[in-house]
Amino acid sequence: MALGSRLAIMLGVVVSAGVGAGCGDRAPGAPDASTSPPPDADPTCATNVVPLVTTRDDGVADVQLAPVVIDGQPAWLALDTGSPLTFVFHDGYVEDAAFLEIGCEARSIPGYGDDAIGVEYHDGLPILGILGLDFFGATGEIDYPGGHLVRHATAPPGLEALASAPFRIVDDRGLVDVVIDDVPLRMMFDTGAHDTLWLGVEGEPGDVESEVQMADGSTWTVWYGAGTITIDGDQPRDVPVMRGLENDYIGPELEELGAQGLLGLTALGWRRIAWDATAGRFYLGPL
């Protein structure tokens, strides 16, 4: 299973894919100056604009859903950039498990999952799977205030005026360079994680220690606290940070990526987010 989705299952509401029906308050739908208008329709579908339906909790997105049609039936996919793969929930991996229509494109997608995943509902429609990073490709955008997702054919204008950080895609995962508590870190961009996870460190004074049960039945000690995150051009902000020492369940995969943890939603904020792997930059609109 994709790392972001595995963590969502493992940590429940702590690191959550945000698919619980009726959580939080519905976000205001009117765009403001911090948003970007959706691009015009692209007949080639190189650019694909999709609505994003959200609720808010702790000031950031909670439920994050894209309307889709799966095998002819209206449904939702939950946004999770920690997953490299778009898939429908299924018992085990199956190629071509369903036919997906999203925005201007239509294609077959695989089925993936395990016994820990069950179908939930939002506004009467089922949440049938995950919309992963592969939907966006090299250049993507998530505009939370504006309420849309975009796969861009080329980088939209004006990104250079935004706060930005180094960015790359490694093994189909997006990696962002940030600084937390004056320590340079490479973190996996994961909209399926509510808070940021910093792996390989103990808690700070004042952090709350807790035991988390893993999907394999083992337990892992973590510390809940805060940290100061700095991204080039953005004001330093104190955000929730979960710290934990090395973990055999998720550690090896993060190590292969050269990452020290997950960059979660509370570190990013309720704003427009965009990335361009060709330029090697990750952009943040104003809060």
N, C-alpha and C positions, 0 to 999 in steps of 0.2 A: 504494500500500500504506500502511496505517496507520503512523504515525511510530514507535511503539514496536516494531512488527514489523520495520520497515525497519532500525532500529538493531540489533535482535537479529541479523539476517542480516549486517549490516555489521561488527559488532564481535565476533561469535561468543561465546566464553566471557566476554568482558569485560562486555558488556551482553547478557545472555542471557535468552531467554524461558523458560528452565528446563524444557525438554521432553526432555532427554537421559535415556534409560532407564538406571536403575541408578546414578544419580549420588548421592553423599552417603549419609548414614545415614538410615534411616527414622525419622521423627519420632515421639516418644511420642504415643499417641492419647488418653491420659486428660486431660480438662480439669482446670484448677486454678482458683485464685481469680481469675486474670487473664482468664479466659474468660467468655463469656456463654452460657447454655443456649440451644439453638435455640428459636425461637418455636413455638407450637402450629401445626398445619397450618391453612392458610387455604383454605376451599373456593372462594373467588373467585380465588385465586392472585395477589392483589395483593401478598401477602408470599410469597416463594418461598425455601425453605431447601434448599440443595444441599450434599452432602458435599464436602469438600476433601481430596484425597489429596496428601500432600507428602513430600519427603525434605528433609534439612537439610544445608547446606554453609556453612562460615564462620559458623555460628551463626544463619543465616537460611534461608528457604525456597529450595530449588533447584528440584526438580520441583514443579509446582503444577498439579494436574489435577482436573477435575470430571467425574464419570461421567455419560455421556449415552447416548442411543440415537439413531443417525443412520440414516435410511432403514431402520428396523427392526433395525439391528445395534448391539450394545453397543460403545461406543468411549469415547474421552476428548476433552475440549477443554482446551487449555492456557490458564491464566489469564494475561491480559495487559491491565491497565487502561490501558496506553499506546495500545491500539487502541480507537478509538471504536466499532468494529463487531465483532459476533460473526459468524464466517464459517468455512466449510470450505476447506481448501486446494484450489486449482483453478488451472488454467492460464489466467490472465486473470480478469476480473470477469464473473460470471454471476448474474443475479437468480434467486432460487428454485432454487439449486443442490442443496439437500438439505432434508429434513424433520427437524427437531430436536425431541427430547423431553428436557427437563431439569427435574428436580424435578416440579412440578405443572403445568408449561406445555408446550405443543407448538406449533411454528410453523415456517414455512419460513425458511431463512437463505440468504444469497448465498454464492457461491464467489469466492475471491480469492487471489492469490498470484503467484509467478513461478518461474522455473527454480531459484532458490536454495533453495526449500523442498521437502523430501522428507518422506515419512511415517516417523515413528519409532513405537516400541512401548513400552508399559509394562505389566508383568504380563500379557503376551500379548495385549493389546488395542491397536488403533492409536490414535495421537494424530492426529485428523483435522482439527483446526482450532484456532481461537482463541476464547476466551470474553472478549469485550471489555466496555468500560464500559457499553455500552447494556443489558446484562443487568440491571445494578443500578439504573439510572435515577438519580433525585435523591438517594435515601437508601439507602446500601448498607453492608455489613459484611463484612470478611474476618477470621475468627478463626483464626489459625494454630494456637495451642495447642489450641483447641476442635475444629478440623477441620471447619469449615463456612463456607459463603458464604450471605449473606442479601440478598435485595432486600426492603427494608422498605416497607410501605404508608405508615407514619409513623415518625418517629424513635423508637427504643426508649427506655425510661426509663433514667435514670442516666448518660446521656452527659455531662451538664453537670459531673459530678465528675471527668472525665478531662482529661488534658492536651489542649490543642486549639490549632489554628492557623486563620487565615482560609482559606476555601476557596470556590471558584466553579467552575462548569462553563462553559467557553467553547468553542464549536464542537465540542461532545461530548467534550471533554477536561477532566479534573479538574486544577485548578491550586491549589497549596498555597503559602502564604507562609511562608518559613522564614528563618533567619539562618545563614550559614556564614562563619566567620572574621570576625564582626562586620559582614558585608555583608548587607543585606536582599535577598532573592531571591524571585522567583516561579518555582516549579518544577512541571513536569508530573508528576503522580502516576503512576508507571510500575512496576507489579509485574513487567514484562518486563525491567527493568533491574536487574542484580545490584548494581551500585554507582551512586553518584550521578555525573552528568555536569554539569559547570559549563562552559557555553559562553561564549567571548568573553574568556577570560583565559589567561595563560601559567602555566606551572608555578611552584611554590614551590621554594625551595632544598631540595635533598634529594629532590625528585620524580624519578621515572625517566622519561626521554623515550623515546618509541617512535613508530614509523610504522605507521599502520593503513591497510589497503587498503579503499577504498570499493567499493560495489556497482557503481559506474560505471567502476571501474578506476583512479580517481585515488587519491592517498595523502593522508593527513591526519596531522599531527604532534599527538600528545597527550602529556600528562604524568600519570603515576600517582603519587598521594600520599595525603594525608589532610587533613581539615579538621574544625573544631569546629562541629557543628550545634546550633542552639538552636531549640526549638519551645516556645511559651508553655506553662508549667506542667510541662515536662519537663526533666530534668537535661541540661545541655550534655554532648554526647558526641563523642569523636573517632572519625570514621568514614572509610572509604576514599572518596576523591574523585578523579575523573578530570577534568582540565582540558584545554581546547583552544580555540584561537582560532577566529574565525568560519569557518564551513564552508558552502559553497554547496549542499551536498546536503541537510543537515538544518536549517541556520540559518534560511532563510526561513520555514519552517513554524513553528519555535519563535518567531520574531519576530512572525509574525502572531498568535500566541496571547498575546503579551506575556510570554513565558517565557524564562528564562535557562538552562534546562537540564532535566534529568530527576532526579526524586527517586526513588532506587533502594532496593532492599530492605535493604541494610546500613545505610542512614540511618534506616530505620523500625524494624528489629528484629523478633524473633520474639514477636509480641504480637497482641492484638486491635486491629484498625483499623476505624474507622467514619467515615462522612461524611454530612452533611445539607446539601445545597446550598440548601435553603430557609432554613435558619438561617445558612448561610454559614460552617460550621465543619467542620474535619477533626479527628477524635479519635483519641488513642492511649492504649490501655490500658497498665497497668504492665508492665514487663519482668520 
